[in-house]
């Protein structure tokens, strides 16, 4: 499924797929397309447990690597939809990890991750759709995807601001929003499986809180960019961090057709975590009462708050000396993360320079000259032969009689001799 191929290193299609209309992006991320692989593993879960438990644990580590990689990339992206796309890849990694750390069909004995994964799939659909639709509302106002075209929008777009903030708090794992409950169950399942996995995923959850509030402050706080005289002024080309585009004269809140879905999804995001999800879905089909592990919950919330505080310290103000100095100090790492650690370039090199040039081109030449040439020869030989022998079927009785007599004479001579 598509969601399975959102795992590292087969993830590169997803951020590029977000260049389409933003409502389509919201639907793709909220529906089963990008999480189809998670659902597939969940459907095959009994077979994994019975026949391939080691493969299931491999799924967990692939998910953890994917979650960490995507979170690292999201921390430095400037296109707001690209940040959200890599956020989705990271959250799919969380879901895969939750499935992979299961060691039993019993949720009380190592099977908690199954319910946690499906719970997070459910809650993530709500707040990620809210984030994408919020991004669409923002893009509608400033006519750019780049954070450099934004800043200070909370004064102009209060509904978008508050709903976006709710979604950021949810994905960061702050109670009482829905993301806290599902992500906490995933972390609890990870700690049941291994303290190492538990702390790895806790760190990645902290990175999630950090990059989401970097995004939030970059959009709604800080200084406003210079304003253009009309909506037709230039936008920043994708990937250009230097030139800040001018914003249109009057950024304004989106119409009700756009803000109503935001408000509706914000309400759902606030309440979805309180749904007794374990009573509806569990690994063995029996009702399971969700109960928070206080140590895991408190630790994850404290770490998320610390991450939000660090993002606030670094990005709330117009000037960002700490972020700028870190970007300069770790220039190579920052550039690599901004360029998605060159995974896309590696694919481009492999496909165009190696597969297309060294494999596809010779095959195409062989097809055009050898295969096509052989069949062209057959056609030519058939046409030429038919041209030569079609005179035998002239329709003239005299010719047929002549040939018949010649043949009979030849047979008589053959028999005599």
N, C-alpha and C positions, 0 to 999 in steps of 0.2 A: 504494500500500500504506500501511498504518498507519505504518510507519517513515518513509516519505517525508513524511507529514504531521506527523512529530515535528520537522521542521525549522522554524525561525523563519520566519514568524510563525504557522505552523499547528500549534504545539506544545501549545496550552493544554489539550487534552483529557487529555494524559498524566498530569500531576500529579493532576488530579481523579480519574482512573481508579484511582489508588493508594489511594483511600479504601475499597476493598473489602477482603476478607480478604487477609492478608499472604502466605500461600502462593500465592494466585492472582497477586499482584503479582510474586512471585519467578518464577513460571512464565511470566508475560507477558514479563518482562524477559530471561529466559534463553532462551526459545523465539524463534520467528521473527516474533512479532507486531510488536513495536516496531522491529525491524530489517528488516522486510519491504522497506522502501524501499531500504535499503543493498543487500540481496540483488537487488532489481530492477535497480538501476543496474549491479551487478556482472554480472548475466545479460545485460544489454544493452550491456556494455562494448565488444565489437567494433564495434557500430554507432556508439557514441559516438566511438570513436577514428577510425573511417573517415569518418564523415559529419558529426559535430558536436563536434570537439575544443574549440571555444570554449565550447560549452555545458557541457562537462565541467569546464572551468576555472571557469565560473560556479558550478557545483555545489560546487567547492572553497571558494570565498569565502562562499557561503551556509552551508556547513558550519562554516567558521571563525567567522562571525558568530554562528551558533547555539551553538557550543561556548563562546564567550566570554560570550554573554548568559546561558546556563544556569549557567555556573560563577559568574558574578557574583551571580545570584539565590541559588544554593546556599550562598554564603558567609554569608548572614544569616538563613536560614530556621530556625525553631525546631521544626517538626514533622519528626521524623527520617525518616519515609517521604517527605516532600516533598523533603528534601535529597537522598535517594537517587533520587527521580524526576527532579529537575533534573540530577543527576549522570549519569543515563542519557541524557538529552537531549544533554548535553555530549559524552558518549562516542560517541553516534551521529554528532554533528558531526565528531569525530575520524575516524570510519570514512568519512564522506562526503568529507572533505578528502583522505584517502588515495587514494580513487578519483579525485577531481577533479584531483589533481596529476600523474596519469599522462599521459605524452606518447607512449607507445609500447606495443606488445604485448610487447616484450622486457623482462623484469624487470631485465636488466643495462643497459638503455638507456632509462630513464624509466618502466618499467612496474612498478617495485617496489611502488608504492602499492596495486596490486590485491591482491597477496599479503598485504601488511601490513594492509589493511582486513579481509580475510577472517580473518586470524590474530587480529586484535583482536576481531572479532565472536565468534570462538570462545572466546578467553580471558575476554572480558568477561562472557559468559554464565555462566561458572563463579563468578567472584568477585562478580558483581552478585547472583546467586541466593543466594550465601552472605551477602551484606550484608542482603538483604531477609529471609531466614529468621532471621538474627541479630536484625534489628529486630523480627521477630515474637516471638522469644524474650524480648526486652527488654520489649516491650509487654505480653506475658503476665505478666511479673513485676511491673510497676509500674502496669499498667492505664491507661496514658496514652501518647499519641504525642509529647507535649511534652518537650523537653529540660529544662525547668524542674522536671519531676517526677523527674528522674534525677540521677545523680552518685554516685560512689563504688561503683558496682555491681561493680567488679572483685573485691571481697572476697566478694560473694554469688554471683556467676555466673562462675566461672573458665573454664569451657569456652566459654561465649558470648564472654567477654572475649578469650581468645586467638584464637579463630577469627575474630572480628570484626577484631582487630588484623591478622591475616594478610591478610584481604581489603582492609583499608585500605592496607597496605604494597603489595599487588599493584596496586591502582588508582592509587596514587601513583607507581608506576614504580620501585620499589626492587628490585634483584636479591636473590636469585634467583627471585623470585615471577613468575608468568606475565605479569602486566601489563607488567613491565619489557621483556620481549622483544618483545611485539607493539607497544607504544607506541613503543619505540625504532626499530622498522622504519618506523613512520608518520613519526616525526620525521626519519629519514634520507631518506625519500622527499620530505618537504616541503623539506628543505635542497637536495636535488637539483633540485627544481623552482624554488625561489626562496629566497634567504636571508631575505627579509622574511617569507614564509610559514613558514619554519622557526622563526624567532624568535617569531612570533605564536603558533604552536602550542606552543612551549616555555614561553612565559609562561602559556598556558592550562593546560598540564600542571602548572606550579607552583601555579596556583590550585586545581587538583584536589587536589594533596597538602595544601594549606592547609585547604580546607573539609572534607576527609575527616577530618583529625586534629582540627579544631575539633569535629566531630561525635563523634569517638572520646573526646576528653577531656571533653566535655560529658556523655557517658553514663557513662563508667567512672571518671573522676577527679573532682576537685573535692569540694565538700561535699555531704553528703546532705541532701535537703529534709526538712522536718518530717514525722514519721510520723503517720498517722491511726490511730484506734483500730479501724477496720474497713476492709474492702475497698470499702465502699459510700461512702466519703468522696468529696468532690467532685474532679473533674478540671478542669484549666484549659480554658476554652473555646478553640477554635481561634483563633489570631491574638492572644490576650491575652498579652503579654509581661510584664505587671506581676505578676499573681497567680500565685504558685507553689503548685501543688496539693500536698496531703499525700500521701505515699507510704503504701501499705498496710504493716501492721506488719512483716511478714517477707518481704522480697524474697528469692527463692530461685532456684537453678538450675532450668532447665526439665527435664522428664522425658526419658528416653532417646529417646523417639519424636521429640523435637524436637532434641536435641543430636547424635544420630547423623548426620542429614543435614549438620549444621554441620561435624562432624569429617570426614566423607567429602569434602565440598566443599573444606574447607581443605587436605586432602591433594592433591586434584586441582589446586587453585590453586597449590600449591607445585611440582607437577611438570609442569603443562600447557605451560609455556614451553619445556621441553626437547624437546618433540615437533618433529621436523623437518618443520614444516608446509609449507615450500616444495616438498618432494618430493611432496606430495599435491595442492596447489592452487597454480597460478601463472597469470599472465595469458595465456601462450601454450601452456599445457598441458605444458610441459617441466619436468623436475625442476630445482629451484632450491635451492641450499644457502644457508641464512640465515647471514650473517656480520655481526657487529656492527661498526658504524663507531665506533672508539674515541673520536674527538673528540665525536661526537654522544652516545654513551652516557655518557661521563664528565661532559659538560656537563649532560645531563638529570638524572643521578643527583645531582650536586652541587646543582643548583637545587632538586630535590625535597627533598633533605635540609635545605637552607636553609629551604624553605617549612614543612617539618615542625617545624624548630627554632623558627620564628616562631610557629606554632600552639601549640607546647608552651609557649613564653614567655607567650603571651597567654591561654591557656585551661586550662593544667594545674591551676592553683591555684583555690581556691574563689572568691577575689576576682579580678576581671578588670578592673583599673583601666585598662590600656591599651585593651582592647576597648571599655570603657564610654566612655572619653574620645574615642576615634575615632568612636564612634556619635553622641556629642553634637556633636563638631566637624563631622561630615558628616551632620547629622541628616536633611537633605532627601534626600541620596543613599541613606542607610541605609533611610529609610522607603520610598523608591521601589523599592529592590531587594527589600525585604521584601514589598512589594505587587506584585512581579514586573514592575516598571516600568509598571504599569497597563495592560499589554497586555490582560488579561482584562476590565478595566473598559471599555477601548475597544471590544472586541468586544461587550460587554453593551450599551453605548450604541448602537453601530451597529445591532445586531440589534433591540433593544427600542424605541429612540427613533426610529430612521430606517426600518429595514426593516419592522418590525411595524406601527408607527404610520402611517408615510407611504406605504408600499407595500402591505403585507399587508391593512391595514384597508380602504382603498378597494377593493382587489381583492375582498375578502370581501363588501363592501357590493354591488358590481357583480354578484357571483355570486348573492347572495341575492335581490336586487331585480330585476335586469335579466335575467340568464340564467334563474334560477328562475321569475321572473315571466312571461317569454316562454313557457316550457314549460307553466307553469300555465295561461296564456291558451289555448294550443293544446288542453290537456286540457279546459278549460271550454267552449271553442267546439265541440269534438267532442261532448262530452256534451249540450250544449244542442241542437245540430243533430240529434243522434240522437233526443233526446226529442221534437223537433218532427216528425220524419219517420217515426217508428216506427209511427204509425197507418196508414201506407200498407201495412204488412205485417200486416194484422189477421187474415188467415186466413178471412175471410167471403167466400164465392163471390158473394153478392149485391152486395157492395161492389165486388169486382173487375169484375163485369159492368157495374155502373153506370159505373165509371171507364172501362171499355173502350168503352162506347157513347158516353160523353161525348167521348172522344178521337176516335172515328170520326166523330162529328158535327162536331167541330172541324175535322178534315181535309177533310170534304166541303165545309163552308163556305169553307175556305181555297182549295180548288180551284175552287169556283164563282165566288168573288169574284176 
